[in-house]
Amino acid sequence: MDVPLWLALLVAGWLGIKLIRPPCWLVTVILLGGYLVAGSFLGPAIGALLK
């Protein structure tokens, strides 16, 4: 199943806020950082490590 990256980030952020209750700025920084890393040259390297 192919899930768009923006949808996965949205769900991860929503779950993080509901379950852990961190500050909203921290969730935003983590999600934005993950999105930027996924689109950079590090994305394939991290994907290979996770598989």
MOPAC internal coordinates of N, CA, C and O (Angstrom, degrees):
PM7 1SCF
backbone

  N    0.0000 0     0.00 0     0.00 0    0    0    0
  C    1.4409 1     0.00 0     0.00 0    1    0    0
  C    1.5331 1   108.43 1     0.00 0    2    1    0
  O    1.2310 1   120.41 1   -48.51 1    3    2    1
  N    1.3103 1   116.82 1   131.49 1    3    2    1
  C    1.4589 1   122.30 1   178.70 1    5    3    2
  C    1.5303 1   109.46 1   -99.31 1    6    5    3
  O    1.2310 1   120.95 1   -61.83 1    7    6    5
  N    1.3290 1   115.79 1   118.17 1    7    6    5
  C    1.4589 1   121.42 1   178.58 1    9    7    6
  C    1.5156 1   107.46 1  -109.48 1   10    9    7
  O    1.2310 1   119.82 1   -49.42 1   11   10    9
  N    1.3358 1   117.95 1   130.58 1   11   10    9
  C    1.4696 1   119.61 1   177.64 1   13   11   10
  C    1.5336 1   110.70 1   -61.92 1   14   13   11
  O    1.2310 1   121.02 1   -35.10 1   15   14   13
  N    1.3109 1   115.66 1   144.90 1   15   14   13
  C    1.4572 1   120.89 1  -177.96 1   17   15   14
  C    1.5246 1   111.38 1   -59.88 1   18   17   15
  O    1.2310 1   119.75 1   139.12 1   19   18   17
  N    1.3120 1   118.09 1   -40.88 1   19   18   17
  C    1.4600 1   120.07 1  -177.99 1   21   19   18
  C    1.5271 1   111.00 1   -64.44 1   22   21   19
  O    1.2310 1   119.97 1   146.08 1   23   22   21
  N    1.3284 1   117.67 1   -33.92 1   23   22   21
  C    1.4624 1   120.41 1   178.98 1   25   23   22
  C    1.5292 1   110.52 1   -71.10 1   26   25   23
  O    1.2310 1   120.27 1   138.14 1   27   26   25
  N    1.3239 1   117.09 1   -41.86 1   27   26   25
  C    1.4655 1   120.59 1   178.33 1   29   27   26
  C    1.5290 1   110.63 1   -63.07 1   30   29   27
  O    1.2310 1   120.00 1   139.69 1   31   30   29
  N    1.3299 1   117.60 1   -40.31 1   31   30   29
  C    1.4604 1   120.96 1   178.41 1   33   31   30
  C    1.5210 1   111.57 1   -66.80 1   34   33   31
  O    1.2310 1   120.61 1   141.45 1   35   34   33
  N    1.3037 1   116.44 1   -38.55 1   35   34   33
  C    1.4527 1   120.56 1   178.68 1   37   35   34
  C    1.5253 1   111.32 1   -64.34 1   38   37   35
  O    1.2310 1   120.29 1   134.92 1   39   38   37
  N    1.3212 1   117.06 1   -45.08 1   39   38   37
  C    1.4649 1   121.49 1   179.04 1   41   39   38
  C    1.5261 1   110.82 1   -65.60 1   42   41   39
  O    1.2310 1   120.18 1   137.25 1   43   42   41
  N    1.3375 1   117.27 1   -42.75 1   43   42   41
  C    1.4648 1   120.79 1   179.19 1   45   43   42
  C    1.5319 1   110.78 1   -62.57 1   46   45   43
  O    1.2310 1   120.25 1   138.76 1   47   46   45
  N    1.3015 1   117.13 1   -41.24 1   47   46   45
  C    1.4651 1   120.59 1   178.15 1   49   47   46
  C    1.5057 1   112.53 1   -65.74 1   50   49   47
  O    1.2310 1   120.50 1   137.54 1   51   50   49
  N    1.3115 1   116.65 1   -42.46 1   51   50   49
  C    1.4659 1   120.57 1   179.66 1   53   51   50
  C    1.5268 1   110.74 1   -63.95 1   54   53   51
  O    1.2310 1   120.63 1   133.99 1   55   54   53
  N    1.3313 1   116.40 1   -46.01 1   55   54   53
  C    1.4628 1   119.84 1   178.74 1   57   55   54
  C    1.5253 1   111.79 1   -64.06 1   58   57   55
  O    1.2310 1   120.52 1   139.78 1   59   58   57
  N    1.3257 1   116.62 1   -40.22 1   59   58   57
  C    1.4620 1   119.90 1   178.67 1   61   59   58
  C    1.5130 1   112.75 1   -62.03 1   62   61   59
  O    1.2310 1   120.82 1   138.35 1   63   62   61
  N    1.3120 1   116.04 1   -41.65 1   63   62   61
  C    1.4657 1   120.06 1   179.99 1   65   63   62
  C    1.5240 1   110.52 1   -69.36 1   66   65   63
  O    1.2310 1   119.88 1   138.13 1   67   66   65
  N    1.3213 1   117.84 1   -41.87 1   67   66   65
  C    1.4660 1   121.15 1  -177.96 1   69   67   66
  C    1.5267 1   112.28 1   -70.53 1   70   69   67
  O    1.2310 1   119.53 1   140.84 1   71   70   69
  N    1.3273 1   118.49 1   -39.16 1   71   70   69
  C    1.4589 1   120.75 1  -172.93 1   73   71   70
  C    1.5273 1   113.45 1   -89.27 1   74   73   71
  O    1.2310 1   119.64 1   139.70 1   75   74   73
  N    1.3237 1   118.29 1   -40.30 1   75   74   73
  C    1.4631 1   120.88 1  -172.28 1   77   75   74
  C    1.5292 1   111.84 1  -102.81 1   78   77   75
  O    1.2310 1   120.08 1   152.53 1   79   78   77
  N    1.3024 1   117.45 1   -27.47 1   79   78   77
  C    1.4699 1   124.75 1  -178.50 1   81   79   78
  C    1.5309 1   113.66 1    59.70 1   82   81   79
  O    1.2310 1   120.06 1  -130.65 1   83   82   81
  N    1.3513 1   117.49 1    49.35 1   83   82   81
  C    1.4710 1   119.18 1   174.49 1   85   83   82
  C    1.5322 1   109.31 1   -78.77 1   86   85   83
  O    1.2310 1   120.30 1   -10.16 1   87   86   85
  N    1.3240 1   117.04 1   169.84 1   87   86   85
  C    1.4692 1   118.86 1   175.27 1   89   87   86
  C    1.5367 1   110.33 1   -62.63 1   90   89   87
  O    1.2310 1   120.49 1   -35.64 1   91   90   89
  N    1.3048 1   116.66 1   144.36 1   91   90   89
  C    1.4680 1   121.16 1  -177.34 1   93   91   90
  C    1.5273 1   111.96 1   -61.55 1   94   93   91
  O    1.2310 1   120.01 1   145.34 1   95   94   93
  N    1.3377 1   117.58 1   -34.66 1   95   94   93
  C    1.4612 1   119.25 1  -179.76 1   97   95   94
  C    1.5231 1   110.54 1   -64.58 1   98   97   95
  O    1.2310 1   119.79 1   145.78 1   99   98   97
  N    1.3409 1   118.02 1   -34.22 1   99   98   97
  C    1.4570 1   121.33 1   179.77 1  101   99   98
  C    1.5275 1   111.01 1   -68.19 1  102  101   99
  O    1.2310 1   120.62 1   138.42 1  103  102  101
  N    1.3180 1   116.42 1   -41.58 1  103  102  101
  C    1.4643 1   120.57 1   177.17 1  105  103  102
  C    1.5175 1   110.06 1   -62.79 1  106  105  103
  O    1.2310 1   120.18 1   137.57 1  107  106  105
  N    1.3166 1   117.27 1   -42.43 1  107  106  105
  C    1.4588 1   121.43 1  -179.92 1  109  107  106
  C    1.5233 1   111.21 1   -62.80 1  110  109  107
  O    1.2310 1   120.11 1   135.99 1  111  110  109
  N    1.3108 1   117.39 1   -44.01 1  111  110  109
  C    1.4731 1   121.20 1  -179.53 1  113  111  110
  C    1.5268 1   110.40 1   -64.47 1  114  113  111
  O    1.2310 1   119.86 1   135.92 1  115  114  113
  N    1.3276 1   117.87 1   -44.08 1  115  114  113
  C    1.4643 1   121.07 1  -178.98 1  117  115  114
  C    1.5207 1   110.63 1   -65.18 1  118  117  115
  O    1.2310 1   119.80 1   134.70 1  119  118  117
  N    1.3296 1   117.98 1   -45.30 1  119  118  117
  C    1.4620 1   120.64 1  -179.12 1  121  119  118
  C    1.5189 1   111.90 1   -67.61 1  122  121  119
  O    1.2310 1   120.02 1   138.35 1  123  122  121
  N    1.3140 1   117.57 1   -41.65 1  123  122  121
  C    1.4588 1   120.44 1   178.47 1  125  123  122
  C    1.5245 1   110.71 1   -65.74 1  126  125  123
  O    1.2310 1   120.29 1   139.64 1  127  126  125
  N    1.3226 1   117.06 1   -40.36 1  127  126  125
  C    1.4593 1   120.58 1   176.87 1  129  127  126
  C    1.5202 1   111.61 1   -62.79 1  130  129  127
  O    1.2310 1   120.27 1   137.58 1  131  130  129
  N    1.3243 1   117.09 1   -42.42 1  131  130  129
  C    1.4594 1   120.66 1   177.99 1  133  131  130
  C    1.5087 1   112.03 1   -63.69 1  134  133  131
  O    1.2310 1   120.68 1   140.31 1  135  134  133
  N    1.3125 1   116.31 1   -39.69 1  135  134  133
  C    1.4646 1   120.54 1   178.87 1  137  135  134
  C    1.5282 1   110.80 1   -65.01 1  138  137  135
  O    1.2310 1   120.48 1   137.41 1  139  138  137
  N    1.3193 1   116.69 1   -42.59 1  139  138  137
  C    1.4620 1   120.35 1  -179.43 1  141  139  138
  C    1.5266 1   111.73 1   -68.81 1  142  141  139
  O    1.2310 1   119.96 1   142.24 1  143  142  141
  N    1.3267 1   117.68 1   -37.76 1  143  142  141
  C    1.4643 1   120.55 1   178.57 1  145  143  142
  C    1.5282 1   109.83 1   -68.08 1  146  145  143
  O    1.2310 1   120.04 1   141.08 1  147  146  145
  N    1.3288 1   117.52 1   -38.92 1  147  146  145
  C    1.4608 1   120.63 1  -179.18 1  149  147  146
  C    1.5201 1   111.44 1   -63.47 1  150  149  147
  O    1.2310 1   120.01 1   149.36 1  151  150  149
  N    1.3131 1   117.59 1   -30.64 1  151  150  149
  C    1.4546 1   120.93 1  -179.62 1  153  151  150
  C    1.5185 1   113.75 1   -89.10 1  154  153  151
  O    1.2310 1   120.01 1   173.70 1  155  154  153
  N    1.3205 1   117.59 1    -6.30 1  155  154  153
  C    1.4541 1   120.73 1  -178.01 1  157  155  154
  C    1.5259 1   110.92 1   -92.63 1  158  157  155
  O    1.2310 1   120.98 1     5.88 1  159  158  157
  N    1.3251 1   115.74 1  -174.12 1  159  158  157
  C    1.4606 1   120.51 1   178.92 1  161  159  158
  C    1.5259 1   111.54 1   -69.31 1  162  161  159
  O    1.2310 1   119.68 1   165.10 1  163  162  161
  N    1.3235 1   118.22 1   -14.90 1  163  162  161
  C    1.4601 1   121.07 1   178.89 1  165  163  162
  C    1.5273 1   112.62 1   -79.81 1  166  165  163
  O    1.2310 1   120.07 1   163.56 1  167  166  165
  N    1.3120 1   117.47 1   -16.44 1  167  166  165
  C    1.4612 1   121.77 1  -177.88 1  169  167  166
  C    1.5130 1   113.86 1   -55.94 1  170  169  167
  O    1.2310 1   119.38 1   126.64 1  171  170  169
  N    1.3332 1   118.80 1   -53.36 1  171  170  169
  C    1.4835 1   119.33 1   179.42 1  173  171  170
  C    1.5346 1   112.67 1   -62.87 1  174  173  171
  O    1.2310 1   120.31 1   144.73 1  175  174  173
  N    1.3229 1   117.02 1   -35.27 1  175  174  173
  C    1.4738 1   119.79 1   179.72 1  177  175  174
  C    1.5250 1   110.92 1   -66.13 1  178  177  175
  O    1.2310 1   120.45 1   136.64 1  179  178  177
  N    1.3203 1   116.74 1   -43.36 1  179  178  177
  C    1.4598 1   120.68 1   179.15 1  181  179  178
  C    1.5190 1   110.50 1   -68.42 1  182  181  179
  O    1.2310 1   120.43 1   141.21 1  183  182  181
  N    1.3375 1   116.79 1   -38.79 1  183  182  181
  C    1.4609 1   120.85 1   176.45 1  185  183  182
  C    1.5148 1   112.41 1   -60.89 1  186  185  183
  O    1.2310 1   120.50 1   140.42 1  187  186  185
  N    1.3207 1   116.64 1   -39.58 1  187  186  185
  C    1.4648 1   120.42 1   178.13 1  189  187  186
  C    1.5224 1   111.25 1   -67.68 1  190  189  187
  O    1.2310 1   120.06 1   143.59 1  191  190  189
  N    1.3182 1   117.50 1   -36.41 1  191  190  189
  C    1.4684 1   120.64 1   178.20 1  193  191  190
  C    1.5261 1   112.32 1   -68.01 1  194  193  191
  O    1.2310 1   120.43 1   144.64 1  195  194  193
  N    1.3226 1   116.78 1   -35.36 1  195  194  193
  C    1.4512 1   120.63 1  -178.45 1  197  195  194
  C    1.5219 1   113.34 1   -76.69 1  198  197  195
  O    1.2310 1   120.32 1   158.81 1  199  198  197
  N    1.3249 1   116.99 1   -21.19 1  199  198  197
  C    1.4644 1   119.61 1   178.50 1  201  199  198
  C    1.4576 1   108.63 1   -84.47 1  202  201  199
  O    1.2310 1   120.10 1   180.00 1  203  202  201

